[in-house]
């Protein structure tokens, strides 16, 4: 599907994506987007012509989508629920109760035939948090691996430091399951958006399309969509030192937590500044960037695109390669590419090319085996808070309960002796129904054909 440049919304793209040779992308992505955040991110990906499915319990969230056609087969409302109320168990129940609709998505030809699939959602809520590990566990049954590695990953958000304790507890649950998938090598790279970093990064940011201050969430959604799409476009550009489709797939199929970014070079002399180029690329990205790149990185890439009047020469490119290798020292086989190009500027939703000074762009990615520092600290803190609360509950467990039985009628007391309080207020009679659940594998009992 081609990009409709007049439908970009807040998205701003580098000018090289308008080249004729990238109109038909060689790399096909598919996004399965769950919950409120997933839907919003999916809406931005749909603006860029990607295949997108949106799954949600909330009708109002689905009605808020702008780029995905209403009532299309790409929008899946989980029936029987008016939202998940940030309750993971309710989100799981919604997935199980609508498993047939989820199966239809996972068996769709766009999901099966895509080069790579991203499952998208927030770690703080109920629908997305519950759906991501469940869907990823089942994707492994139908997705053909790439070179022995999972050909799918995830895009997730992590709660900021100011968000409520219950939201962080949800994240602790979701990240725990995703981390287990990473350790078992049952999922590829997970793009992690740290809301703390994103909020601080976007203060004072204005839109190139409306010249108005951008909401930090809108900025994060649009900038991530643009960054990921530009990196994808690089694989379609001709070059003797190309960053090709299989190199892209090798990086994003590596189990771990991936940070992506870009940085600008206006003069080749800037390459002498140690690893500043790569640190700036990750620091200014919407993705989390406080990883231990030197010791925890297992895979990555660096790709440079520049105008025809060369800013980057063969010799300066070799210096960049060496610097990047030192920056992610623990990665054994990082990839690199250099692409010359003559179209520059930025594309906005007005379909205008904003001219800019000539510069080179360095795109980077690094897959780490451990979570970023801020998120790790948050998870430790929420565990400690839960332990303190539990200790207080135990200490105060001898508190006497208030006996209100004297306020009830005598006949009510007689009924209570024969039945539970729950039965007293059960309008439909006592009914017990056992439901089989497997929270470790999230197996929906889907009868998929074996992977080839």
C-alpha positions in Angstrom: 0.0 0.0 0.0 1.4 3.4 -1.0 1.8 6.3 1.4 -0.9 9.0 1.1 1.3 12.0 1.8 -1.6 14.3 2.3 -2.8 12.0 5.1 0.3 12.2 7.3 -1.3 14.1 10.2 1.6 15.1 12.5 4.1 12.7 10.9 7.1 14.4 9.3 9.3 12.3 7.0 12.8 12.7 5.6 12.6 13.6 1.9 14.3 10.5 0.5 11.1 8.5 1.1 9.6 10.1 -2.0 12.1 8.5 -4.3 10.5 6.4 -7.0 12.6 3.4 -6.0 11.0 3.2 -2.6 7.4 3.6 -3.7 7.0 -0.1 -3.6 8.7 -1.2 -0.4 10.6 -4.5 -0.5 10.1 -5.0 3.3 6.5 -5.6 4.3 5.4 -5.0 7.9 2.2 -5.9 9.7 1.0 -4.4 13.0 -1.4 -6.1 15.4 -2.4 -3.3 17.7 -4.1 -3.9 21.1 -5.8 -1.5 23.5 -5.8 2.3 23.6 -2.1 2.9 22.9 -1.9 0.1 20.4 -4.8 1.7 18.4 -3.3 5.1 18.4 0.1 3.8 17.2 -1.6 1.6 14.7 -3.5 4.6 13.3 -0.1 6.3 12.6 1.3 3.2 10.9 -1.8 3.0 8.7 -1.1 6.6 7.5 2.2 5.2 6.2 0.5 2.5 4.2 1.3 -0.5 6.5 -1.1 -3.4 7.1 -2.7 -2.7 10.5 -5.2 -4.6 12.7 -6.7 -3.0 15.8 -8.1 -5.0 18.7 -9.9 -3.4 21.7 -12.6 -3.8 24.3 -13.4 -0.1 24.2 -15.8 1.1 21.5 -14.9 4.8 22.2 -11.2 4.1 21.5 -12.0 2.4 18.2 -14.3 5.3 17.2 -11.3 7.7 17.8 -9.3 6.1 15.0 -8.8 8.4 12.0 -6.7 6.6 9.4 -8.3 3.2 9.6 -11.7 2.9 8.0 -14.5 2.5 10.4 -16.4 -0.9 10.4 -13.6 -2.5 8.4 -12.3 -6.0 9.0 -9.2 -4.4 10.3 -11.0 -3.3 13.5 -11.8 -6.0 16.0 -14.1 -5.1 18.8 -13.9 -7.7 21.6 -17.6 -8.3 22.2 -19.2 -8.5 25.6 -16.9 -5.8 27.1 -17.1 -2.1 27.3 -13.5 -1.7 28.3 -11.0 -3.6 30.4 -10.8 -1.0 33.3 -7.0 -1.5 33.4 -7.7 -5.0 34.7 -5.4 -7.7 33.2 -7.7 -10.6 34.1 -10.6 -8.8 32.4 -8.4 -8.3 29.4 -7.5 -11.9 29.3 -11.1 -13.0 29.6 -12.0 -10.7 26.6 -9.3 -12.4 24.5 -10.5 -15.9 25.4 -14.2 -15.0 24.9 -13.4 -13.6 21.4 -10.7 -16.2 20.5 -12.4 -16.9 17.1 -11.9 -13.2 16.1 -8.3 -13.3 17.3 -7.7 -16.5 15.3 -9.0 -14.9 12.2 -6.5 -12.1 12.6 -3.6 -14.4 13.1 -4.5 -16.5 10.1 -4.9 -13.4 7.8 -2.6 -13.5 4.8 -1.1 -10.2 5.8 0.0 -11.6 9.1 1.3 -14.9 7.6 3.0 -13.3 4.6 4.6 -10.2 6.1 8.4 -10.0 6.4 7.9 -9.0 10.1 5.0 -8.6 12.5 4.8 -6.2 15.4 2.3 -6.6 18.3 1.7 -3.2 19.8 0.2 -2.2 23.1 0.8 -0.4 26.5 2.1 -2.2 29.6 -0.1 -0.2 32.0 -3.6 -1.1 31.0 -5.8 -4.2 30.7 -6.4 -5.0 27.1 -3.0 -4.4 25.6 -1.1 -5.8 28.6 -3.1 -9.0 28.5 -3.2 -9.4 24.7 0.5 -8.9 23.8 2.0 -12.0 25.5 -1.0 -14.1 24.5 -0.8 -13.1 20.9 3.0 -13.3 20.7 2.9 -16.8 22.1 0.4 -17.9 19.4 2.2 -16.1 16.6 5.1 -18.5 17.1 2.8 -21.3 15.8 2.1 -19.7 12.5 5.0 -17.4 11.6 7.9 -18.9 9.7 11.1 -18.0 11.5 13.9 -16.0 9.9 17.2 -17.8 10.0 16.1 -19.7 13.1 14.9 -16.6 14.9 11.3 -15.3 15.6 10.1 -13.2 12.7 7.9 -11.0 15.0 8.4 -8.7 17.9 6.5 -6.0 19.9 6.2 -2.3 20.4 5.3 -1.4 24.0 5.0 1.6 26.3 6.1 1.5 29.9 4.4 3.7 32.6 6.2 6.9 33.7 7.4 7.5 37.2 4.4 9.7 38.2 1.8 7.1 37.1 -0.3 5.2 39.7 0.9 2.1 41.6 -1.7 -0.1 40.0 -0.5 0.9 36.5 3.1 0.0 37.4 1.9 -3.3 38.9 0.3 -4.1 35.5 3.6 -3.3 33.8 5.4 -5.6 36.2 3.1 -8.4 35.1 3.4 -7.7 31.4 7.1 -7.1 31.3 7.7 -10.2 33.4 6.0 -12.4 30.7 7.6 -10.6 27.8 11.0 -11.0 29.5 10.4 -14.7 29.8 9.6 -14.9 26.1 12.9 -13.0 25.4 14.9 -15.4 27.6 13.3 -18.4 25.9 14.0 -16.8 22.5 10.3 -17.0 21.6 10.0 -13.4 20.5 12.2 -11.1 18.4 13.2 -7.5 19.3 10.8 -5.5 21.5 10.7 -1.7 20.9 10.3 -0.1 24.3 8.9 3.4 24.7 9.6 4.8 28.2 6.8 7.4 28.9 9.1 9.1 31.4 11.7 9.9 28.7 9.1 10.7 26.1 7.4 13.3 28.3 10.7 15.0 29.1 11.8 14.9 25.5 8.8 16.5 24.1 8.4 19.6 26.2 8.3 22.6 23.9 8.2 20.5 20.7 6.0 22.0 18.0 4.5 20.3 14.9 6.0 21.1 11.5 2.5 20.7 10.1 0.4 23.0 12.4 3.1 25.0 14.2 1.3 24.3 17.5 2.7 22.5 20.6 2.4 18.8 20.3 0.9 16.6 23.0 3.7 14.3 24.2 1.8 11.1 23.3 0.9 12.4 19.8 4.6 13.3 19.3 5.7 9.8 20.5 3.3 8.0 18.2 4.1 10.0 15.1 7.8 10.2 15.6 8.1 6.5 16.2 6.1 5.7 13.1 8.3 8.0 11.0 11.5 6.7 12.4 10.6 3.0 11.9 9.3 3.7 8.4 12.4 5.6 7.3 14.6 2.7 8.6 12.4 0.3 6.7 12.7 2.5 3.5 16.5 2.2 3.6 16.2 -1.4 2.6 14.6 -0.4 -0.7 17.4 2.1 -1.7 20.0 1.0 -4.2 23.6 1.2 -3.0 26.9 -0.7 -3.3 27.0 -0.7 0.5 23.3 -1.3 1.1 21.6 -2.0 4.4 19.4 -4.7 3.0 16.1 -6.5 3.9 17.8 -9.6 5.4 20.0 -7.4 7.6 16.9 -5.5 8.9 15.2 -8.8 9.6 18.3 -10.2 11.4 18.3 -7.3 13.8 14.6 -7.1 14.5 14.3 -10.9 14.8 16.9 -10.9 17.6 15.3 -11.6 21.0 15.8 -8.6 23.3 14.9 -4.9 23.8 15.7 -2.7 20.9 16.5 1.0 20.8 16.4 2.9 17.5 17.4 6.4 16.6 18.9 8.9 14.2 21.4 11.7 14.2 22.6 14.3 11.7 26.0 15.1 10.4 26.6 18.4 8.6 30.4 18.1 8.3 32.7 15.1 8.2 34.8 16.6 10.9 32.0 15.8 13.4 32.8 12.1 13.1 35.9 12.7 15.3 33.6 13.2 18.4 34.0 9.7 19.8 30.5 8.0 20.2 28.6 11.2 20.5 26.8 10.6 17.2 25.3 7.4 18.4 24.5 8.6 21.9 22.7 11.6 20.4 20.8 9.3 18.0 19.4 7.2 20.8 19.0 10.1 23.3 16.7 12.0 20.9 14.7 9.0 19.9 11.2 8.2 21.3 12.5 4.8 22.3 14.2 4.1 25.7 18.0 4.8 25.6 19.4 4.1 29.0 20.7 0.6 28.1 24.2 -0.7 28.7 25.1 -0.6 25.0 28.7 -1.7 25.5 28.0 -4.9 27.5 24.4 -5.9 26.8 24.0 -5.4 23.1 23.6 -8.6 21.0 22.9 -7.1 17.6 22.5 -3.8 15.9 23.0 -1.7 12.8 24.2 1.7 11.6 23.1 3.0 8.2 24.2 6.3 6.7 22.3 8.2 4.0 23.7 11.4 2.5 23.3 13.8 -0.5 25.3 13.3 -3.7 27.7 16.1 -2.7 29.4 13.7 -0.3 29.5 14.6 3.4 30.5 11.1 4.2 33.5 9.6 2.3 34.6 6.0 2.2 37.3 6.7 4.8 35.0 8.6 7.2 32.4 5.9 6.9 35.0 3.3 8.0 35.7 5.5 11.0 32.0 5.5 11.8 31.9 1.7 11.5 34.7 1.3 13.9 33.1 3.7 16.4 29.8 1.9 16.2 31.6 -1.4 16.8 33.2 0.0 19.9 29.9 1.5 21.1 28.1 -1.9 21.0 31.2 -3.9 21.7 29.4 -7.0 22.9 27.5 -7.4 19.6 29.5 -9.9 17.4 28.1 -9.1 14.0 26.6 -5.6 13.7 25.4 -4.5 10.3 26.2 -1.3 8.4 25.3 0.5 5.2 25.9 3.7 3.3 23.5 5.1 0.7 24.0 8.2 -1.5 20.9 10.1 -2.3 20.0 13.4 -4.0 16.5 14.2 -2.5 16.5 16.1 0.8 14.3 18.1 3.0 11.3 17.0 5.1 7.8 15.9 3.9 4.7 17.0 5.9 1.0 16.3 5.6 0.8 19.4 3.3 2.8 17.3 0.8 5.5 19.9 0.8 9.2 19.4 0.8 10.8 21.7 3.3 14.2 22.5 2.1 17.1 22.2 4.6 20.9 22.5 4.6 22.7 19.5 3.2 23.4 16.9 5.8 23.9 13.2 6.3 21.6 11.1 8.5 22.9 8.2 10.7 20.2 5.6 11.6 21.0 3.2 14.4 19.5 0.3 16.3 20.8 -1.8 19.2 19.2 -4.9 20.7 20.0 -5.4 24.4 19.4 -8.5 26.5 18.5 -6.4 29.6 15.8 -3.8 30.2 16.8 -0.1 30.4 18.0 1.2 33.8 15.0 3.4 34.6 12.5 0.6 33.9 14.5 -1.8 36.0 14.5 0.6 38.9 10.8 1.1 38.6 10.1 -2.6 38.7 12.3 -3.1 41.8 10.6 -0.1 43.5 7.1 -1.4 42.8 8.1 -4.9 44.2 9.4 -3.2 47.3 6.3 -1.2 47.7 4.1 -4.3 47.4 6.3 -6.1 50.0 5.9 -3.1 52.5 2.1 -3.1 52.0 1.9 -6.8 52.6 4.0 -6.5 55.7 1.6 -3.8 57.0 -1.4 -5.9 56.3 0.1 -8.8 58.3 1.0 -6.5 61.2 -2.5 -5.2 61.4 -4.3 -8.5 60.7 -5.4 -8.7 64.4 -7.6 -5.6 63.9 -11.1 -6.6 65.0 -13.8 -6.6 62.4 -17.0 -4.5 63.1 -19.9 -6.9 63.8 -23.0 -5.6 62.0 -25.1 -8.7 62.5 -27.2 -7.0 65.1 -28.6 -4.7 62.4 -30.0 -7.4 60.2 -33.4 -9.0 60.6 -33.7 -12.3 62.4 -34.9 -14.1 59.3 -31.8 -12.9 57.4 -29.6 -14.5 60.0 -31.4 -17.8 59.5 -30.8 -17.6 55.8 -27.1 -16.8 56.3 -26.6 -20.0 58.3 -27.7 -22.0 55.3 -26.0 -20.1 52.5 -23.1 -17.8 51.7 -23.4 -14.1 51.5 -22.8 -14.4 47.8 -25.7 -16.7 47.3 -28.0 -14.3 49.2 -27.5 -11.6 46.6 -27.2 -14.0 43.6 -30.1 -13.0 41.3 -29.5 -16.0 39.0 -28.9 -18.8 41.4 -25.6 -20.4 42.4 -23.6 -21.6 39.4 -20.0 -22.7 39.4 -18.2 -23.0 36.1 -14.5 -24.0 35.8 -12.5 -22.4 33.1 -9.3 -23.8 31.9 -6.5 -21.2 31.9 -2.8 -21.5 31.3 -1.2 -18.2 32.2 2.3 -19.5 31.4 1.8 -20.3 27.7 -1.3 -18.2 27.0 -2.4 -21.1 24.8 -5.7 -20.3 23.1 -6.0 -23.9 21.9 -5.7 -22.7 18.3 -5.4 -25.4 15.7 -2.8 -23.8 13.5 -0.9 -25.8 10.8 2.7 -26.4 11.8 5.4 -23.9 10.7 7.2 -24.8 7.5 
